Amino acid sequence: METGVALPFALHYKKKFLPKAVVQSAIAFLLLCGQTGIAAVLRNLLYFYSTPFYYRYKSFNCCQMSEMEPEAVEFLKRIVQTVSMGLLFLFLHMTVGLYFNWAFFEDTPTIGNIIYYIVFLASLAALIYFYYRLWKGKM
């Protein structure tokens, strides 16, 4: 019977990584849905969970940056940390300042405005110190 769907991963149930019923029900679902969309996602997940742990990461090499130089990896990590901490700082203070209306003065400054700007300046100083500690060393 020709189904048109390549299922080489379905033979992995004989190695006792998955129960036979799970593999058969996944195959039936794939045959009903075809090769696109959720069927392809399910096929990849089934292949991922039907192979041994050490073989997955050895063959796919998805979680390691072994082909990059360590200095480049360290530099990219520093850039990601810098951008993510800056965005967290900005989004946090924009949200709190706008939601509670503490970032703007109406007629006179209230105690909420004063507390907000004290916390803002303290966290800005902490962010600058974090950036200084992050970028002061060699790569």
CYANA upper distance limits for C-alpha pairs under 8 A (distance plus 0.5 A):
  3 THR  CA     31 LEU  CA      7.62
  5 VAL  CA     30 LEU  CA      8.46
  5 VAL  CA     31 LEU  CA      7.47
  5 VAL  CA     34 GLY  CA      7.67
  5 VAL  CA     35 GLN  CA      7.23
  7 LEU  CA     27 ILE  CA      8.28
  9 PHE  CA     46 LEU  CA      8.15
  9 PHE  CA     47 TYR  CA      6.22
  9 PHE  CA     50 SER  CA      8.12
 10 ALA  CA     23 VAL  CA      6.76
 10 ALA  CA     24 GLN  CA      8.32
 10 ALA  CA     27 ILE  CA      7.85
 12 HIS  CA     16 LYS  CA      7.95
 12 HIS  CA     17 PHE  CA      7.42
 12 HIS  CA     18 LEU  CA      7.99
 12 HIS  CA     50 SER  CA      6.54
 12 HIS  CA     51 THR  CA      7.76
 13 TYR  CA     17 PHE  CA      6.37
 13 TYR  CA     18 LEU  CA      5.64
 13 TYR  CA     19 PRO  CA      6.69
 13 TYR  CA     20 LYS  CA      6.12
 13 TYR  CA     23 VAL  CA      7.21
 13 TYR  CA     50 SER  CA      7.64
 14 LYS  CA     20 LYS  CA      8.20
 17 PHE  CA     49 TYR  CA      8.25
 17 PHE  CA     50 SER  CA      5.96
 17 PHE  CA     51 THR  CA      7.54
 17 PHE  CA     52 PRO  CA      7.97
 18 LEU  CA     22 VAL  CA      7.28
 18 LEU  CA     23 VAL  CA      7.43
 18 LEU  CA     49 TYR  CA      8.30
 18 LEU  CA     50 SER  CA      6.52
 19 PRO  CA     23 VAL  CA      7.21
 20 LYS  CA     24 GLN  CA      6.67
 21 ALA  CA     25 SER  CA      6.56
 22 VAL  CA     26 ALA  CA      6.65
 23 VAL  CA     27 ILE  CA      6.62
 23 VAL  CA     46 LEU  CA      8.30
 24 GLN  CA     28 ALA  CA      6.71
 25 SER  CA     29 PHE  CA      6.72
 26 ALA  CA     30 LEU  CA      6.65
 26 ALA  CA     42 LEU  CA      8.14
 26 ALA  CA     43 ARG  CA      8.36
 26 ALA  CA     46 LEU  CA      8.27
 27 ILE  CA     31 LEU  CA      6.64
 28 ALA  CA     32 LEU  CA      6.75
 29 PHE  CA     33 CYS  CA      6.65
 29 PHE  CA     39 ALA  CA      7.87
 30 LEU  CA     34 GLY  CA      6.19
 30 LEU  CA     35 GLN  CA      7.51
 30 LEU  CA     39 ALA  CA      5.79
 30 LEU  CA     40 ALA  CA      8.43
 30 LEU  CA     42 LEU  CA      8.29
 30 LEU  CA     43 ARG  CA      7.85
 33 CYS  CA     38 ILE  CA      8.31
 33 CYS  CA     39 ALA  CA      6.40
 34 GLY  CA     39 ALA  CA      6.91
 35 GLN  CA     39 ALA  CA      6.22
 35 GLN  CA     40 ALA  CA      6.14
 36 THR  CA     40 ALA  CA      6.01
 37 GLY  CA     41 VAL  CA      7.27
 38 ILE  CA     42 LEU  CA      6.55
 39 ALA  CA     43 ARG  CA      6.50
 40 ALA  CA     44 ASN  CA      6.69
 41 VAL  CA     45 LEU  CA      6.68
 42 LEU  CA     46 LEU  CA      6.46
 43 ARG  CA     47 TYR  CA      6.67
 44 ASN  CA     48 PHE  CA      6.53
 45 LEU  CA     49 TYR  CA      6.63
 46 LEU  CA     50 SER  CA      6.42
 47 TYR  CA     51 THR  CA      6.84
 48 PHE  CA     56 ARG  CA      7.50
 51 THR  CA     55 TYR  CA      7.23
 51 THR  CA     56 ARG  CA      7.00
 52 PRO  CA     56 ARG  CA      6.92
 53 PHE  CA     57 TYR  CA      7.36
 54 TYR  CA     58 LYS  CA      6.61
 55 TYR  CA     59 SER  CA      6.40
 56 ARG  CA     60 PHE  CA      6.46
 56 ARG  CA     61 ASN  CA      8.36
 57 TYR  CA     61 ASN  CA      5.69
 57 TYR  CA     62 CYS  CA      7.14
 57 TYR  CA     63 CYS  CA      7.79
 65 MET  CA     73 VAL  CA      8.11
 68 MET  CA     72 ALA  CA      7.12
 68 MET  CA     73 VAL  CA      7.14
 69 GLU  CA     73 VAL  CA      6.90
 70 PRO  CA     74 GLU  CA      6.61
 71 GLU  CA     75 PHE  CA      6.60
 71 GLU  CA    139 MET  CA      6.17
 72 ALA  CA     76 LEU  CA      6.65
 73 VAL  CA     77 LYS  CA      6.66
 74 GLU  CA     78 ARG  CA      6.74
 74 GLU  CA    139 MET  CA      6.88
 75 PHE  CA     79 ILE  CA      6.81
 75 PHE  CA    139 MET  CA      7.22
 76 LEU  CA     80 VAL  CA      6.67
 77 LYS  CA     81 GLN  CA      6.61
 78 ARG  CA     82 THR  CA      6.54
 78 ARG  CA    134 LEU  CA      7.48
 78 ARG  CA    135 TRP  CA      7.96
 79 ILE  CA     83 VAL  CA      6.68
 80 VAL  CA     84 SER  CA      6.45
 81 GLN  CA     85 MET  CA      6.46
 82 THR  CA     86 GLY  CA      6.62
 82 THR  CA    131 TYR  CA      7.34
 83 VAL  CA     87 LEU  CA      6.61
 84 SER  CA     88 LEU  CA      6.56
 85 MET  CA     89 PHE  CA      6.58
 85 MET  CA    127 LEU  CA      8.13
 86 GLY  CA     90 LEU  CA      6.69
 86 GLY  CA    127 LEU  CA      8.16
 87 LEU  CA     91 PHE  CA      6.43
 88 LEU  CA     92 LEU  CA      6.38
 89 PHE  CA     93 HIS  CA      6.70
 89 PHE  CA    123 SER  CA      8.39
 89 PHE  CA    124 LEU  CA      8.44
 89 PHE  CA    127 LEU  CA      8.34
 90 LEU  CA     94 MET  CA      6.38
 91 PHE  CA     95 THR  CA      6.38
 92 LEU  CA     96 VAL  CA      6.69
 93 HIS  CA     97 GLY  CA      6.18
 93 HIS  CA    120 PHE  CA      7.61
 94 MET  CA     98 LEU  CA      6.34
 95 THR  CA     99 TYR  CA      6.17
 96 VAL  CA    100 PHE  CA      6.39
 96 VAL  CA    101 ASN  CA      8.22
 96 VAL  CA    102 TRP  CA      7.98
 97 GLY  CA    101 ASN  CA      5.97
 97 GLY  CA    102 TRP  CA      5.33
 97 GLY  CA    103 ALA  CA      4.97
 97 GLY  CA    104 PHE  CA      8.25
 97 GLY  CA    116 TYR  CA      7.81
 98 LEU  CA    102 TRP  CA      7.16
 98 LEU  CA    103 ALA  CA      6.78
102 TRP  CA    112 GLY  CA      6.36
102 TRP  CA    113 ASN  CA      5.25
102 TRP  CA    116 TYR  CA      6.80
103 ALA  CA    113 ASN  CA      6.84
103 ALA  CA    116 TYR  CA      7.66
103 ALA  CA    117 TYR  CA      8.13
104 PHE  CA    113 ASN  CA      7.86
105 PHE  CA    109 PRO  CA      5.99
105 PHE  CA    110 THR  CA      8.17
105 PHE  CA    113 ASN  CA      7.63
109 PRO  CA    113 ASN  CA      6.40
109 PRO  CA    114 ILE  CA      7.43
110 THR  CA    114 ILE  CA      6.99
111 ILE  CA    115 ILE  CA      6.65
112 GLY  CA    116 TYR  CA      6.47
113 ASN  CA    117 TYR  CA      6.70
114 ILE  CA    118 ILE  CA      6.67
115 ILE  CA    119 VAL  CA      6.65
116 TYR  CA    120 PHE  CA      6.48
117 TYR  CA    121 LEU  CA      6.52
118 ILE  CA    122 ALA  CA      6.65
119 VAL  CA    123 SER  CA      6.50
120 PHE  CA    124 LEU  CA      6.51
121 LEU  CA    125 ALA  CA      6.64
122 ALA  CA    126 ALA  CA      6.75
123 SER  CA    127 LEU  CA      6.53
124 LEU  CA    128 ILE  CA      6.69
125 ALA  CA    129 TYR  CA      6.64
126 ALA  CA    130 PHE  CA      6.57
127 LEU  CA    131 TYR  CA      6.71
128 ILE  CA    132 TYR  CA      6.64
129 TYR  CA    133 ARG  CA      6.67
130 PHE  CA    134 LEU  CA      6.51
131 TYR  CA    135 TRP  CA      6.59
132 TYR  CA    136 LYS  CA      6.26
133 ARG  CA    137 GLY  CA      8.10
